[in-house]
Amino acid sequence: MGPALVTPYVLTVDAGVRELRAADHLLHALAAELALPEDAFGCTHLVRGERPRVVLSLALPSEPLRRTALERLTGLGHEVLPGLPDPVGRAVLYPGVTSLTGTLTVADVLSRSAIDRVTVLGTPDPPGPGTPLTTRDHVRPQWQDGALVLTAMPAAGGSLVPFEVPDPTPCCADH
């Protein structure tokens, strides 16, 4: 189940961020500032249109924590709204994320974190539970139909890596 279905205590934070990497850093900073518990979710959402940007959502486990977060975030000058901006956020903070380091099996990823399933880009079948996944310490699943899904891609030796790379090359970097 996605954070909107698990808890009604969801906030959207618009800090005017334009890049995913900056949004990730802001989510981590806000989690530290607000002392968010391990069972909180923090996601990024792309907003298109006249003013493209990345907004954040925080799904919190209780109403008192939501109220405190709302007051503190507003006090920091962020625009804060109730609810999710959309149902397909990219999870940066979620239960178990800190345990997803190094190389783990798909079964380990699923048992140690809130990730519901792993899919492999370009294949219809899910990977076997014993398939190794090299996390690169950067695991960013996305909400799909209420499930947290990690998309992976094949790597050397029959292993997998998350589809999203930790340090992507900016578009037109060689121009």
C-alpha positions in Angstrom: 0.0 0.0 0.0 1.2 3.5 -0.8 1.7 6.2 1.8 -1.7 7.8 1.0 -3.4 4.5 1.7 -1.4 3.7 4.8 -1.9 7.0 6.6 -3.9 10.2 6.0 -1.0 12.2 7.5 0.6 13.3 4.2 2.0 16.7 3.4 3.3 18.1 0.1 6.3 20.5 0.4 7.0 22.9 -2.5 10.5 24.3 -1.9 11.0 25.5 -5.5 13.6 22.7 -6.1 14.3 22.0 -9.8 16.6 18.9 -9.7 16.1 15.4 -8.3 19.5 15.4 -6.6 18.7 18.7 -4.8 15.3 17.3 -3.8 17.0 14.2 -2.4 19.4 16.3 -0.3 16.5 18.5 0.9 14.5 15.4 1.9 17.4 14.1 4.0 17.9 17.5 5.6 14.2 17.8 6.4 14.2 14.3 7.9 17.0 15.2 10.2 15.6 18.6 11.0 12.2 17.1 11.9 13.7 14.0 13.5 11.4 11.8 11.3 10.9 8.2 12.5 12.0 5.2 10.4 8.4 4.5 9.3 8.0 7.9 7.6 8.1 8.1 3.8 9.7 10.9 1.8 9.1 11.1 -1.9 9.9 13.3 -4.9 7.3 14.2 -7.5 7.9 15.9 -10.8 5.6 18.9 -11.6 5.4 19.8 -15.2 3.8 22.9 -16.8 4.6 26.5 -16.6 6.9 26.2 -13.6 8.6 22.7 -13.8 10.0 21.6 -10.4 10.3 18.8 -8.0 8.0 18.8 -5.0 8.3 16.6 -1.9 5.8 14.5 -0.1 6.1 13.3 3.5 3.8 10.5 4.7 4.0 10.6 8.5 2.7 7.9 11.0 0.6 10.2 13.2 -1.4 13.4 13.3 0.7 15.0 16.0 3.8 14.5 13.9 2.0 15.9 10.8 1.0 19.0 12.8 4.6 19.5 14.1 6.0 19.0 10.6 3.5 21.4 9.1 4.4 24.1 11.6 8.1 23.7 11.3 8.1 23.5 7.5 5.9 26.5 7.2 8.2 28.3 9.6 11.2 27.5 7.4 9.4 29.3 4.5 8.2 26.3 2.5 4.8 26.1 0.9 3.1 23.1 2.5 -0.2 21.6 1.4 -2.2 18.6 2.7 -2.1 15.3 0.7 -0.1 13.9 -2.2 0.6 15.8 -5.4 0.2 12.6 -7.4 0.2 8.8 -6.6 3.5 7.9 -8.3 6.2 9.4 -6.1 9.8 8.3 -6.2 10.7 7.1 -2.7 13.9 8.5 -1.1 13.0 7.9 2.6 11.1 4.7 3.5 11.3 2.0 6.1 14.5 -0.1 5.6 16.2 2.2 3.1 19.3 2.5 5.4 19.8 -1.3 5.3 20.0 -1.4 1.4 23.7 -1.1 1.0 26.2 -3.2 -0.9 25.1 -6.4 -2.7 21.9 -8.1 -1.5 19.6 -10.7 -2.9 16.2 -9.7 -4.2 14.7 -11.5 -1.2 16.9 -9.5 1.2 15.7 -6.2 -0.4 12.1 -7.2 0.0 12.4 -8.5 3.5 14.5 -5.6 4.8 12.6 -2.7 3.4 9.1 -1.4 2.4 9.8 -2.3 -1.2 6.9 -4.6 -2.3 8.5 -5.9 -5.5 11.4 -5.7 -7.9 11.0 -5.7 -11.7 13.6 -5.9 -14.3 13.6 -3.5 -17.2 12.7 -5.2 -20.5 11.6 -8.5 -19.0 8.0 -9.6 -18.1 9.1 -11.9 -15.3 10.2 -10.9 -11.8 13.8 -11.8 -10.8 14.3 -14.9 -8.6 14.6 -14.3 -4.9 18.3 -15.3 -4.9 19.3 -12.9 -7.7 22.0 -10.5 -6.4 21.3 -6.8 -6.6 24.2 -4.4 -6.3 22.5 -1.3 -4.6 25.3 1.2 -5.2 23.8 2.6 -1.9 21.2 4.4 -4.0 17.8 2.6 -4.1 14.9 4.8 -5.4 11.7 2.7 -5.9 8.5 4.3 -7.2 4.9 4.0 -6.2 2.9 2.1 -8.8 -0.7 1.3 -8.1 -0.2 1.6 -4.4 2.9 -0.7 -4.3 6.5 0.4 -3.9 8.3 -1.0 -6.9 12.1 -1.0 -7.6 13.0 -1.1 -11.2 16.3 -2.8 -11.8 18.4 -3.6 -14.9 20.7 -6.5 -15.7 24.4 -6.1 -14.8 27.5 -8.2 -15.1 27.5 -11.8 -13.9 23.7 -12.3 -13.8 23.3 -9.6 -11.1 21.0 -6.6 -11.1 21.5 -2.9 -10.3 18.8 -0.3 -9.6 17.7 1.5 -12.8 18.4 4.9 -11.4 22.1 5.6 -11.1 23.5 7.6 -8.1 25.4 10.2 -10.1 23.8 10.6 -13.6 25.6 12.5 -16.3 23.8 15.7 -16.9 22.2 16.1 -20.3 24.5 17.7 -22.8 27.5 17.5 -20.4 29.9 17.1 -23.3 28.8 20.2 -25.2 
